[in-house]
């Protein structure tokens, strides 16, 4: 089970090792989609980011499946719950960083 903790996310029980390579502690310039999600580039839609957020809260573990309404396909996303996201607006969030699909990068909080 995952829960919201003071503006950030934490896994109530972390299982397994992260399958991604080492990620930087933060990245600059995520585009905010609103409603607790952001994207790293135009190859990822805000609709997909919203679905990644939903999947994170409703599926166990750090590997999730999310639906893209743009491509009409499901994608596997690998998520790290200990990420500092810097948005293009200047806001900073303790967030979950997810990568996968066709080079999709999503942050959720």
N, CA, C and O atoms as a printed pandas DataFrame, in Angstrom:
     atom_number atom_name residue_name chain_id  residue_number  x_coord  y_coord  z_coord
0              1         N          UNK        A               1    0.844   -1.168    0.000
1              2        CA          UNK        A               1    0.000    0.000    0.000
2              3         C          UNK        A               1    0.892    1.234    0.000
3              4         O          UNK        A               1    1.922    1.260    0.673
4              5         N          UNK        A               2    0.504    2.240   -0.741
5              6        CA          UNK        A               2    1.243    3.489   -0.802
6              7         C          UNK        A               2    0.366    4.586   -0.221
7              8         O          UNK        A               2   -0.860    4.529   -0.316
8              9         N          UNK        A               3    1.000    5.582    0.379
9             10        CA          UNK        A               3    0.210    6.661    0.951
10            11         C          UNK        A               3    0.916    7.990    0.791
11            12         O          UNK        A               3    2.139    8.043    0.658
12            13         N          UNK        A               4    0.143    9.063    0.803
13            14        CA          UNK        A               4    0.657   10.419    0.687
14            15         C          UNK        A               4    1.184   10.857    2.041
15            16         O          UNK        A               4    0.488   10.723    3.047
16            17         N          UNK        A               5    2.406   11.378    2.082
17            18        CA          UNK        A               5    2.992   11.837    3.339
18            19         C          UNK        A               5    3.541   13.232    3.133
19            20         O          UNK        A               5    4.520   13.412    2.408
20            21         N          UNK        A               6    2.940   14.203    3.747
21            22        CA          UNK        A               6    3.336   15.620    3.719
22            23         C          UNK        A               6    3.893   16.084    2.378
23            24         O          UNK        A               6    5.047   16.499    2.277
24            25         N          UNK        A               7    3.057   16.006    1.359
25            26        CA          UNK        A               7    3.419   16.520    0.050
26            27         C          UNK        A               7    4.266   15.592   -0.779
27            28         O          UNK        A               7    4.503   15.879   -1.953
28            29         N          UNK        A               8    4.727   14.507   -0.234
29            30        CA          UNK        A               8    5.539   13.554   -0.982
30            31         C          UNK        A               8    4.911   12.187   -0.906
31            32         O          UNK        A               8    3.864   12.017   -0.282
32            33         N          UNK        A               9    5.528   11.219   -1.527
33            34        CA          UNK        A               9    5.007    9.869   -1.518
34            35         C          UNK        A               9    6.012    8.957   -0.853
35            36         O          UNK        A               9    7.223    9.158   -0.952
36            37         N          UNK        A              10    5.501    7.972   -0.186
37            38        CA          UNK        A              10    6.390    6.963    0.388
38            39         C          UNK        A              10    5.743    5.616    0.208
39            40         O          UNK        A              10    4.522    5.488    0.297
40            41         N          UNK        A              11    6.536    4.633   -0.039
41            42        CA          UNK        A              11    6.014    3.271   -0.124
42            43         C          UNK        A              11    5.923    2.747    1.299
43            44         O          UNK        A              11    6.896    2.794    2.051
44            45         N          UNK        A              12    4.756    2.250    1.661
45            46        CA          UNK        A              12    4.578    1.709    3.001
46            47         C          UNK        A              12    5.424    0.462    3.173
47            48         O          UNK        A              12    5.915    0.174    4.265
48            49         N          UNK        A              13    5.588   -0.267    2.090
49            50        CA          UNK        A              13    6.500   -1.407    2.137
50            51         C          UNK        A              13    7.240   -1.478    0.815
51            52         O          UNK        A              13    6.630   -1.723   -0.225
52            53         N          UNK        A              14    8.530   -1.268    0.843
53            54        CA          UNK        A              14    9.327   -1.297   -0.386
54            55         C          UNK        A              14    9.734   -2.740   -0.636
55            56         O          UNK        A              14   10.308   -3.395    0.234
56            57         N          UNK        A              15    9.434   -3.226   -1.822
57            58        CA          UNK        A              15    9.789   -4.594   -2.148
58            59         C          UNK        A              15   10.661   -4.614   -3.383
59            60         O          UNK        A              15   10.364   -3.935   -4.367
60            61         N          UNK        A              16   11.718   -5.374   -3.344
61            62        CA          UNK        A              16   12.574   -5.559   -4.510
62            63         C          UNK        A              16   13.493   -4.377   -4.745
63            64         O          UNK        A              16   13.302   -3.298   -4.184
64            65         N          UNK        A              17   14.471   -4.593   -5.565
65            66        CA          UNK        A              17   15.420   -3.548   -5.918
66            67         C          UNK        A              17   14.912   -2.778   -7.119
67            68         O          UNK        A              17   14.194   -3.323   -7.957
68            69         N          UNK        A              18   15.273   -1.541   -7.200
69            70        CA          UNK        A              18   14.909   -0.712   -8.338
70            71         C          UNK        A              18   15.589   -1.259   -9.584
71            72         O          UNK        A              18   16.780   -1.571   -9.566
72            73         N          UNK        A              19   14.831   -1.370  -10.657
73            74        CA          UNK        A              19   15.347   -1.977  -11.869
74            75         C          UNK        A              19   16.019   -0.979  -12.800
75            76         O          UNK        A              19   16.616   -1.375  -13.801
76            77         N          UNK        A              20   15.931    0.298  -12.486
77            78        CA          UNK        A              20   16.560    1.317  -13.320
78            79         C          UNK        A              20   18.015    1.482  -12.929
79            80         O          UNK        A              20   18.421    1.086  -11.836
80            81         N          UNK        A              21   18.799    2.068  -13.823
81            82        CA          UNK        A              21   20.159    2.422  -13.478
82            83         C          UNK        A              21   20.134    3.577  -12.503
83            84         O          UNK        A              21   19.065    4.094  -12.180
84            85         N          UNK        A              22   21.269    3.978  -12.040
85            86        CA          UNK        A              22   21.352    5.071  -11.083
86            87         C          UNK        A              22   20.806    6.346  -11.706
87            88         O          UNK        A              22   21.214    6.747  -12.796
88            89         N          UNK        A              23   19.887    6.968  -11.003
89            90        CA          UNK        A              23   19.271    8.204  -11.481
90            91         C          UNK        A              23   19.847    9.370  -10.693
91            92         O          UNK        A              23   20.276    9.190   -9.553
92            93         N          UNK        A              24   19.864   10.554  -11.274
93            94        CA          UNK        A              24   20.337   11.710  -10.522
94            95         C          UNK        A              24   19.366   12.017   -9.383
95            96         O          UNK        A              24   18.211   11.593   -9.418
96            97         N          UNK        A              25   19.827   12.742   -8.392
97            98        CA          UNK        A              25   18.987   13.079   -7.248
98            99         C          UNK        A              25   17.843   13.996   -7.643
99           100         O          UNK        A              25   16.811   14.017   -6.972
100          101         N          UNK        A              26   18.004   14.747   -8.707
101          102        CA          UNK        A              26   16.934   15.618   -9.190
102          103         C          UNK        A              26   17.173   15.969  -10.651
103          104         O          UNK        A              26   18.266   15.780  -11.185
104          105         N          UNK        A              27   16.130   16.480  -11.280
105          106        CA          UNK        A              27   16.262   16.961  -12.658
106          107         C          UNK        A              27   15.541   18.291  -12.744
107          108         O          UNK        A              27   14.614   18.546  -11.975
108          109         N          UNK        A              28   15.945   19.123  -13.650
109          110        CA          UNK        A              28   15.309   20.425  -13.802
110          111         C          UNK        A              28   14.376   20.414  -15.000
111          112         O          UNK        A              28   14.621   19.726  -15.991
112          113         N          UNK        A              29   13.312   21.181  -14.894
113          114        CA          UNK        A              29   12.486   21.450  -16.044
114          115         C          UNK        A              29   11.375   20.482  -16.377
115          116         O          UNK        A              29   10.965   20.418  -17.535
116          117         N          UNK        A              30   10.863   19.721  -15.417
117          118        CA          UNK        A              30    9.679   18.913  -15.716
118          119         C          UNK        A              30    8.516   19.847  -16.006
119          120         O          UNK        A              30    8.389   20.900  -15.382
120          121         N          UNK        A              31    7.677   19.466  -16.941
121          122        CA          UNK        A              31    6.483   20.240  -17.270
122          123         C          UNK        A              31    5.336   19.757  -16.404
123          124         O          UNK        A              31    5.024   18.567  -16.399
124          125         N          UNK        A              32    4.706   20.659  -15.674
125          126        CA          UNK        A              32    3.605   20.279  -14.800
126          127         C          UNK        A              32    2.339   20.022  -15.607
127          128         O          UNK        A              32    1.951   20.817  -16.463
128          129         N          UNK        A              33    1.708   18.891  -15.311
129          130        CA          UNK        A              33    0.421   18.554  -15.936
130          131         C          UNK        A              33   -0.738   18.902  -15.014
131          132         O          UNK        A              33   -1.902   18.761  -15.392
132          133         N          UNK        A              34   -0.422   19.356  -13.805
133          134        CA          UNK        A              34   -1.451   19.585  -12.811
134          135         C          UNK        A              34   -1.839   18.254  -12.169
135          136         O          UNK        A              34   -1.409   17.194  -12.623
136          137         N          UNK        A              35   -2.642   18.312  -11.128
137          138        CA          UNK        A              35   -3.173   17.123  -10.455
138          139         C          UNK        A              35   -2.082   16.142  -10.023
139          140         O          UNK        A              35   -2.295   14.930  -10.060
140          141         N          UNK        A              36   -0.921   16.651   -9.616
141          142        CA          UNK        A              36    0.108   15.801   -9.053
142          143         C          UNK        A              36    0.947   15.008  -10.026
143          144         O          UNK        A              36    1.466   13.951   -9.666
144          145         N          UNK        A              37    1.097   15.489  -11.258
145          146        CA          UNK        A              37    1.914   14.774  -12.243
146          147         C          UNK        A              37    2.648   15.758  -13.139
147          148         O          UNK        A              37    2.199   16.881  -13.368
148          149         N          UNK        A              38    3.807   15.298  -13.645
149          150        CA          UNK        A              38    4.584   16.102  -14.576
150          151         C          UNK        A              38    5.308   15.201  -15.557
151          152         O          UNK        A              38    5.470   14.004  -15.319
152          153         N          UNK        A              39    5.743   15.791  -16.667
153          154        CA          UNK        A              39    6.426   15.033  -17.718
154          155         C          UNK        A              39    7.769   15.685  -18.038
155          156         O          UNK        A              39    7.972   16.876  -17.800
156          157         N          UNK        A              40    8.691   14.868  -18.589
157          158        CA          UNK        A              40   10.024   15.381  -18.902
158          159         C          UNK        A              40   10.125   15.924  -20.322
159          160         O          UNK        A              40   10.971   16.776  -20.593
160          161         N          UNK        A              41    9.281   15.449  -21.232
161          162        CA          UNK        A              41    9.368   15.912  -22.619
162          163         C          UNK        A              41    8.051   15.689  -23.346
163          164         O          UNK        A              41    7.107   15.118  -22.801
164          165         N          UNK        A              42    8.012   16.146  -24.568
165          166        CA          UNK        A              42    6.786   16.040  -25.365
166          167         C          UNK        A              42    6.492   14.618  -25.844
167          168         O          UNK        A              42    5.417   14.378  -26.394
168          169         N          UNK        A              43    7.416   13.663  -25.652
169          170        CA          UNK        A              43    7.120   12.281  -26.047
170          171         C          UNK        A              43    6.162   11.614  -25.061
171          172         O          UNK        A              43    5.666   10.518  -25.321
172          173         N          UNK        A              44    5.903   12.269  -23.937
173          174        CA          UNK        A              44    4.985   11.748  -22.923
174          175         C          UNK        A              44    3.816   12.710  -22.785
175          176         O          UNK        A              44    4.016   13.918  -22.651
176          177         N          UNK        A              45    2.603   12.188  -22.816
177          178        CA          UNK        A              45    1.423   13.044  -22.681
178          179         C          UNK        A              45    1.025   13.203  -21.215
179          180         O          UNK        A              45    1.325   12.350  -20.380
180          181         N          UNK        A              46    0.357   14.291  -20.925
181          182        CA          UNK        A              46   -0.156   14.508  -19.574
182          183         C          UNK        A              46   -1.236   13.488  -19.229
183          184         O          UNK        A              46   -1.391   13.127  -18.063
184          185         N          UNK        A              47   -1.972   13.025  -20.210
185          186        CA          UNK        A              47   -2.988   11.997  -19.961
186          187         C          UNK        A              47   -2.319   10.705  -19.492
187          188         O          UNK        A              47   -2.814   10.038  -18.583
188          189         N          UNK        A              48   -1.194   10.356  -20.114
189          190        CA          UNK        A              48   -0.457    9.180  -19.686
190          191         C          UNK        A              48    0.118    9.391  -18.286
191          192         O          UNK        A              48    0.078    8.481  -17.458
192          193         N          UNK        A              49    0.648   10.576  -18.018
193          194        CA          UNK        A              49    1.186   10.878  -16.690
194          195         C          UNK        A              49    0.112   10.712  -15.617
195          196         O          UNK        A              49    0.387   10.178  -14.542
196          197         N          UNK        A              50   -1.095   11.160  -15.898
197          198        CA          UNK        A              50   -2.197   10.992  -14.951
198          199         C          UNK        A              50   -2.483    9.512  -14.712
199          200         O          UNK        A              50   -2.779    9.111  -13.587
200          201         N          UNK        A              51   -2.396    8.706  -15.756
201          202        CA          UNK        A              51   -2.637    7.269  -15.608
202          203         C          UNK        A              51   -1.501    6.587  -14.856
203          204         O          UNK        A              51   -1.737    5.626  -14.123
204          205         N          UNK        A              52   -0.274    7.069  -15.025
205          206        CA          UNK        A              52    0.854    6.543  -14.248
206          207         C          UNK        A              52    0.620    6.846  -12.770
207          208         O          UNK        A              52    0.845    5.992  -11.911
208          209         N          UNK        A              53    0.172    8.050  -12.482
209          210        CA          UNK        A              53   -0.122    8.430  -11.093
210          211         C          UNK        A              53   -1.188    7.515  -10.505
211          212         O          UNK        A              53   -1.037    7.012   -9.391
212          213         N          UNK        A              54   -2.246    7.305  -11.243
213          214        CA          UNK        A              54   -3.321    6.421  -10.770
214          215         C          UNK        A              54   -2.777    5.013  -10.520
215          216         O          UNK        A              54   -3.067    4.404   -9.490
216          217         N          UNK        A              55   -1.991    4.503  -11.462
217          218        CA          UNK        A              55   -1.435    3.148  -11.335
218          219         C          UNK        A              55   -0.530    3.050  -10.109
219          220         O          UNK        A              55   -0.559    2.044   -9.401
220          221         N          UNK        A              56    0.274    4.085   -9.852
221          222        CA          UNK        A              56    1.172    4.069   -8.702
222          223         C          UNK        A              56    0.387    3.875   -7.403
223          224         O          UNK        A              56    0.799    3.105   -6.534
224          225         N          UNK        A              57   -0.720    4.560   -7.275
225          226        CA          UNK        A              57   -1.509    4.476   -6.046
226          227         C          UNK        A              57   -2.378    3.232   -5.965
227          228         O          UNK        A              57   -2.877    2.907   -4.887
228          229         N          UNK        A              58   -2.574    2.529   -7.071
229          230        CA          UNK        A              58   -3.486    1.380   -7.084
230          231         C          UNK        A              58   -2.838    0.040   -7.395
231          232         O          UNK        A              58   -3.515   -0.987   -7.394
232          233         N          UNK        A              59   -1.538    0.035   -7.662
233          234        CA          UNK        A              59   -0.823   -1.213   -7.926
234          235         C          UNK        A              59    0.323   -1.346   -6.934
235          236         O          UNK        A              59    0.965   -0.351   -6.598
236          237         N          UNK        A              60    0.593   -2.563   -6.457
237          238        CA          UNK        A              60    1.686   -2.746   -5.500
238          239         C          UNK        A              60    3.055   -2.715   -6.182
239          240         O          UNK        A              60    3.169   -3.001   -7.374
240          241         N          UNK        A              61    4.073   -2.372   -5.428
241          242        CA          UNK        A              61    5.445   -2.436   -5.912
242          243         C          UNK        A              61    5.878   -1.227   -6.710
243          244         O          UNK        A              61    5.137   -0.256   -6.865
244          245         N          UNK        A              62    7.098   -1.312   -7.210
245          246        CA          UNK        A              62    7.715   -0.208   -7.957
246          247         C          UNK        A              62    7.606   -0.369   -9.467
247          248         O          UNK        A              62    7.934    0.555  -10.211
248          249         N          UNK        A              63    7.156   -1.514   -9.923
249          250        CA          UNK        A              63    6.952   -1.744  -11.355
250          251         C          UNK        A              63    5.449   -1.761  -11.590
251          252         O          UNK        A              63    4.732   -2.594  -11.036
252          253         N          UNK        A              64    4.980   -0.832  -12.416
253          254        CA          UNK        A              64    3.536   -0.685  -12.640
254          255         C          UNK        A              64    3.220   -0.724  -14.131
255          256         O          UNK        A              64    4.101   -0.559  -14.975
256          257         N          UNK        A              65    1.966   -0.943  -14.428
257          258        CA          UNK        A              65    1.467   -0.902  -15.802
258          259         C          UNK        A              65    0.518    0.291  -15.917
259          260         O          UNK        A              65   -0.364    0.466  -15.077
260          261         N          UNK        A              66    0.696    1.101  -16.943
261          262        CA          UNK        A              66   -0.156    2.272  -17.143
262          263         C          UNK        A              66   -0.617    2.339  -18.594
263          264         O          UNK        A              66    0.118    1.978  -19.513
264          265         N          UNK        A              67   -1.840    2.806  -18.779
265          266        CA          UNK        A              67   -2.461    2.908  -20.100
266          267         C          UNK        A              67   -2.221    4.282  -20.710
267          268         O          UNK        A              67   -2.347    5.302  -20.032
268          269         N          UNK        A              68   -1.875    4.302  -21.994
269          270        CA          UNK        A              68   -1.742    5.554  -22.735
270          271         C          UNK        A              68   -2.936    5.723  -23.662
271          272         O          UNK        A              68   -3.113    4.929  -24.586
272          273         N          UNK        A              69   -3.759    6.742  -23.435
273          274        CA          UNK        A              69   -4.876    6.989  -24.351
274          275         C          UNK        A              69   -4.417    7.495  -25.720
275          276         O          UNK        A              69   -5.174    7.432  -26.689
276          277         N          UNK        A              70   -3.189    7.992  -25.804
277          278        CA          UNK        A              70   -2.665    8.494  -27.077
278          279         C          UNK        A              70   -2.314    7.336  -28.013
279          280         O          UNK        A              70   -2.626    7.376  -29.203
280          281         N          UNK        A              71   -1.659    6.301  -27.465
281          282        CA          UNK        A              71   -1.246    5.163  -28.288
282          283         C          UNK        A              71   -2.197    3.975  -28.174
283          284         O          UNK        A              71   -2.093    3.023  -28.947
284          285         N          UNK        A              72   -3.124    4.022  -27.215
285          286        CA          UNK        A              72   -4.065    2.931  -26.946
286          287         C          UNK        A              72   -3.321    1.645  -26.563
287          288         O          UNK        A              72   -3.712    0.548  -26.962
288          289         N          UNK        A              73   -2.243    1.799  -25.781
289          290        CA          UNK        A              73   -1.450    0.661  -25.328
290          291         C          UNK        A              73   -1.111    0.811  -23.847
291          292         O          UNK        A              73   -1.134    1.912  -23.295
292          293         N          UNK        A              74   -0.793   -0.328  -23.213
293          294        CA          UNK        A              74   -0.296   -0.343  -21.841
294          295         C          UNK        A              74    1.228   -0.399  -21.870
295          296         O          UNK        A              74    1.820   -1.038  -22.740
296          297         N          UNK        A              75    1.855    0.279  -20.908
297          298        CA          UNK        A              75    3.308    0.313  -20.823
298          299         C          UNK        A              75    3.761   -0.015  -19.399
299          300         O          UNK        A              75    3.094    0.327  -18.422
300          301         N          UNK        A              76    4.895   -0.678  -19.308
301          302        CA          UNK        A              76    5.513   -0.952  -18.018
302          303         C          UNK        A              76    6.355    0.251  -17.631
303          304         O          UNK        A              76    7.143    0.764  -18.426
304          305         N          UNK        A              77    6.171    0.691  -16.391
305          306        CA          UNK        A              77    6.930    1.823  -15.867
306          307         C          UNK        A              77    7.660    1.379  -14.606
307          308         O          UNK        A              77    7.095    0.687  -13.760
308          309         N          UNK        A              78    8.923    1.786  -14.490
309          310        CA          UNK        A              78    9.772    1.466  -13.357
310          311         C          UNK        A              78    9.922    2.730  -12.518
311          312         O          UNK        A              78   10.404    3.751  -13.007
312          313         N          UNK        A              79    9.508    2.661  -11.256
313          314        CA          UNK        A              79    9.386    3.866  -10.439
314          315         C          UNK        A              79   10.301    3.869   -9.224
315          316         O          UNK        A              79   10.519    2.839   -8.586
316          317         N          UNK        A              80   10.829    5.045   -8.918
317          318        CA          UNK        A              80   11.666    5.285   -7.741
318          319         C          UNK        A              80   10.936    6.311   -6.869
319          320         O          UNK        A              80   10.725    7.443   -7.305
320          321         N          UNK        A              81   10.548    5.936   -5.650
321          322        CA          UNK        A              81    9.770    6.847   -4.803
322          323         C          UNK        A              81   10.585    7.908   -4.078
323          324         O          UNK        A              81   10.018    8.657   -3.283
324          325         N          UNK        A              82   11.871    8.004   -4.312
325          326        CA          UNK        A              82   12.721    8.960   -3.597
326          327         C          UNK        A              82   13.364    9.925   -4.578
327          328         O          UNK        A              82   14.555    9.817   -4.870
328          329         N          UNK        A              83   12.593   10.855   -5.079
329          330        CA          UNK        A              83   13.062   11.728   -6.147
330          331         C          UNK        A              83   12.653   13.167   -5.855
331          332         O          UNK        A              83   11.554   13.421   -5.361
332          333         N          UNK        A              84   13.535   14.094   -6.161
333          334        CA          UNK        A              84   13.228   15.511   -6.046
334          335         C          UNK        A              84   13.012   16.054   -7.453
335          336         O          UNK        A              84   13.941   16.089   -8.259
336          337         N          UNK        A              85   11.796   16.473   -7.743
337          338        CA          UNK        A              85   11.456   16.984   -9.082
338          339         C          UNK        A              85   11.397   18.504   -9.052
339          340         O          UNK        A              85   10.728   19.102   -8.209
340          341         N          UNK        A              86   12.103   19.106   -9.980
341          342        CA          UNK        A              86   12.071   20.559  -10.148
342          343         C          UNK        A              86   11.254   20.853  -11.405
343          344         O          UNK        A              86   11.597   20.422  -12.506
344          345         N          UNK        A              87   10.180   21.589  -11.214
345          346        CA          UNK        A              87    9.261   21.867  -12.308
346          347         C          UNK        A              87    9.705   23.109  -13.080
347          348         O          UNK        A              87   10.482   23.925  -12.583
348          349         N          UNK        A              88    9.200   23.231  -14.291
349          350        CA          UNK        A              88    9.512   24.396  -15.115
350          351         C          UNK        A              88    8.978   25.686  -14.490
351          352         O          UNK        A              88    9.406   26.780  -14.856
352          353         N          UNK        A              89    8.052   25.557  -13.555
353          354        CA          UNK        A              89    7.472   26.709  -12.866
354          355         C          UNK        A              89    8.332   27.161  -11.691
355          356         O          UNK        A              89    8.062   28.197  -11.083
356          357         N          UNK        A              90    9.388   26.371  -11.366
357          358        CA          UNK        A              90   10.231   26.689  -10.233
358          359         C          UNK        A              90    9.852   25.944   -8.966
359          360         O          UNK        A              90   10.617   25.949   -8.002
360          361         N          UNK        A              91    8.701   25.309   -8.943
361          362        CA          UNK        A              91    8.286   24.535   -7.770
362          363         C          UNK        A              91    9.113   23.263   -7.673
363          364         O          UNK        A              91    9.568   22.720   -8.679
364          365         N          UNK        A              92    9.297   22.801   -6.450
365          366        CA          UNK        A              92   10.060   21.584   -6.181
366          367         C          UNK        A              92    9.162   20.642   -5.385
367          368         O          UNK        A              92    8.510   21.051   -4.424
368          369         N          UNK        A              93    9.137   19.364   -5.802
369          370        CA          UNK        A              93    8.301   18.370   -5.132
370          371         C          UNK        A              93    9.112   17.148   -4.752
371          372         O          UNK        A              93    9.956   16.695   -5.525
372          373         N          UNK        A              94    8.865   16.610   -3.569
373          374        CA          UNK        A              94    9.302   15.259   -3.251
374          375         C          UNK        A              94    8.368   14.364   -4.044
375          376         O          UNK        A              94    7.151   14.450   -3.884
376          377         N          UNK        A              95    8.905   13.519   -4.886
377          378        CA          UNK        A              95    8.053   12.831   -5.843
378          379         C          UNK        A              95    8.501   11.406   -6.105
379          380         O          UNK        A              95    9.474   10.913   -5.534
380          381         N          UNK        A              96    7.759   10.769   -6.983
381          382        CA          UNK        A              96    8.084    9.446   -7.517
382          383         C          UNK        A              96    8.483    9.663   -8.970
383          384         O          UNK        A              96    7.769   10.326   -9.721
384          385         N          UNK        A              97    9.617    9.108   -9.362
385          386        CA          UNK        A              97   10.134    9.247  -10.720
386          387         C          UNK        A              97    9.919    7.918  -11.433
387          388         O          UNK        A              97   10.409    6.889  -10.967
388          389         N          UNK        A              98    9.198    7.916  -12.548
389          390        CA          UNK        A              98    8.914    6.688  -13.291
390          391         C          UNK        A              98    9.433    6.807  -14.720
391          392         O          UNK        A              98    9.262    7.835  -15.376
392          393         N          UNK        A              99   10.068    5.740  -15.187
393          394        CA          UNK        A              99   10.559    5.668  -16.563
394          395         C          UNK        A              99   10.117    4.353  -17.174
395          396         O          UNK        A              99    9.966    3.350  -16.478
396          397         N          UNK        A             100    9.911    4.368  -18.477
397          398        CA          UNK        A             100    9.556    3.136  -19.173
398          399         C          UNK        A             100    8.854    3.442  -20.472
399          400         O          UNK        A             100    8.997    4.522  -21.044
400          401         N          UNK        A             101    8.076    2.444  -20.933
401          402        CA          UNK        A             101    7.354    2.630  -22.186
402          403         C          UNK        A             101    8.297    2.957  -23.319
403          404         O          UNK        A             101    9.358    2.347  -23.446
404          405         N          UNK        A             102    7.920    3.912  -24.140
405          406        CA          UNK        A             102    8.758    4.385  -25.241
406          407         C          UNK        A             102    9.474    5.668  -24.816
407          408         O          UNK        A             102    9.168    6.757  -25.302
408          409         N          UNK        A             103   10.428    5.518  -23.906
409          410        CA          UNK        A             103   11.206    6.649  -23.369
410          411         C          UNK        A             103   10.383    7.645  -22.568
411          412         O          UNK        A             103   10.714    8.829  -22.517
412          413         N          UNK        A             104    9.316    7.172  -21.946
413          414        CA          UNK        A             104    8.482    8.038  -21.116
414          415         C          UNK        A             104    9.173    8.311  -19.796
415          416         O          UNK        A             104    9.762    7.412  -19.196
416          417         N          UNK        A             105    9.100    9.561  -19.343
417          418        CA          UNK        A             105    9.580    9.953  -18.027
418          419         C          UNK        A             105    8.488   10.780  -17.369
419          420         O          UNK        A             105    8.059   11.808  -17.894
420          421         N          UNK        A             106    8.048   10.309  -16.208
421          422        CA          UNK        A             106    6.931   10.928  -15.487
422          423         C          UNK        A             106    7.341   11.113  -14.043
423          424         O          UNK        A             106    8.011   10.252  -13.472
424          425         N          UNK        A             107    6.948   12.228  -13.443
425          426        CA          UNK        A             107    7.059   12.406  -11.994
426          427         C          UNK        A             107    5.667   12.600  -11.437
427          428         O          UNK        A             107    4.816   13.247  -12.048
428          429         N          UNK        A             108    5.448   12.026  -10.262
429          430        CA          UNK        A             108    4.143   12.160   -9.607
430          431         C          UNK        A             108    4.360   12.500   -8.135
431          432         O          UNK        A             108    5.375   12.133   -7.543
432          433         N          UNK        A             109    3.404   13.199   -7.562
433          434        CA          UNK        A             109    3.475   13.553   -6.150
434          435         C          UNK        A             109    2.088   13.585   -5.563
435          436         O          UNK        A             109    1.926   13.865   -4.376
